[in-house]
């Protein structure tokens, strides 16, 4: 899949729509859209949705965020996200996938009404997708998200973050994968409240990879963990 194909097509995973945005999406717009879509999913008026996008440079606070973990020397916009977790950075070059799913229904091997299993499936989905790109990654006990060793420094670093909110068994918010963001922007917070480790990006592993390559890997690996087979809509 090319970047242009990812932009103009909508993919259907059985009843799950997958939408790609060409332009940066403001955080205010994303929150309003997710809330409306989650409500429509709950009432059966809309299909489940995987929403692929990027945000402008900003910081978001989860329900466990501490004021002392916000440094923000450039005064970037900050938002109360309403999701779980602590401070997170979003910006261009970071692939966001907001996952709006009806968790009252099983999704392939991921059982219904099991939040821990859902989060673990998201983590495994990211790990499998990165493996498609030749990047070895993993989870770490006591630390949510996906971790790897930076190819340049060899240090243990975070490559993807998760932050989920569930409202009456419909999930929203989702995952953030560092494709090629400005890693200096992460220094404006203590990412996810973890001071001991830094962050890395896919581009540091292979400068030839594109965002389209990442998207294709994510689409390919989705059925392994959530059961539905992707087909392009007309």
C-alpha angles and dihedrals in degrees: 000000000000124000089252093052090050089054101048102037131071115212123212122211094194096285094354115097121206118205128188123201122213097196130051111273120220115237092236090056092047093052093048093046093048093049092050094046093047090052091049092049090051092055094041094248096118139031123249113272141212105196116197115197149127129237133214115255109295146127126239128201122217123206091272097047118135122214090224090062092062112087100155101170092180095049095240116182115275128204138191100235101189090218126113121271135046135277119340133179123223127185147132113312093034116108111223119193114187109200115207105181137155101241092189084078125065115245107209109293091352107096125225123261094012110121095180092053090048093053092045090051090052090051092048090047090056093045092051092046093051089049088058086060093049095258120131113213139160148178122259126216111260094009121093118215135043123299137195141162114267109246093222104041099023089224123139107259141168119251102172136027131202129206120169134183122189122198115186089335096310113116126217137170108043141172138343120204120192105231100158111328123151098271091201088071090067089067089074090075141025094253110235088342093289113130100172099068137050134213134254139186141226092245090064088063098048125004091198095064119103133204086250089060090054092047092050091050090050092050092047094050098042096087092054090066105022102031105229123116116228120235127174116249121225 
